[in-house]
Amino acid sequence: MKKKYYVYMLLTERNTLYCGYTDDVEKRFRQHQEGKGAKYTRANKPVKIVYKKEFAVKNDAQKEEHRIKSLPRKKKLELIIS
């Protein structure tokens, strides 16, 4: 079976959004909650996964992560509700 990659966004306790990419969203979410994820999520504890999008190619997921991170918060929220 071919590996899949995901771009995801997490909502934090401080009502901020964190975006990343992974091949296992649930596992990565647990890592973030345990303080083993990104530096940002160690200081801003994530409470739930609010967005995820699947990709067949890792590089495509990385490009989308970069694109989303450059968006203003309003546009990120639009992605979540669409």
N, C-alpha and C positions, 0 to 999 in steps of 0.2 A: 504494500500500500504506500502510495506517495505521501510524503509529509506535507502538512498544511501549515500555514503561518497566519497569524492574526495581528491586527492592530486593535488596540483596546483603549478605552478611557475609564478611569476610576474616579469616583466621587470621594472626596476626603471629608474627615470630620469638620474641617474648616470651610466646607462648601467650595473647595477648589477642585480643579480637574487635573488629572495626571494622564498622560498618553504614553504608550509604549507598544512594543511588538514582541511576540513570542510564538512558540509552537504549541503551547499549552496554557490557555488563559486561566483556567481554574488553579492550576499549580502555581502560576506566577502571582496570581492574586493572593494566595496563601503566603507566599514568600514575602510579598509586600506587607501583609498584615503582621507577619512575624518579625518585621524589621530587617529582613534579609534581602530586600529589593533595592530600589534606587535610593539614593541619598534623600531625595525629595519626599518619598513616602515614609522614610524613617521619621521625619519631622512632621509630616502631615498624614496621619493614619488613614488609609483607605477604608471606606465603609461598604461600597458596592461597585460592581461592574455596571457601567451605564451604557457602554457601546462596545461592539466588536464587529470586525469585518474580516472575512476570510480571503486569503491569497494563496495561490499555488506556488508562487516564487518568492523566496525570502527577500530578494532585492526590491520587489514591488511593495511588499509590506513595509520595508524600511523607508522607501520613498514616500509612502502614504503617511507613515508616522511623522516624518519630517514636515510634510505638507500641513498636517493637522496641528503640529506644535507651533507652526508659524501663524495660525489663524487666531483672530481675536476671540475672546470668550463667547461672544454672541454667536459667532459662526460655529463654534464647537457645540454649543447648545442646540443650534439648528440641526446639526448632524445627528445628535442624540435623539431628537424628537421625530426625525424623518423616517 
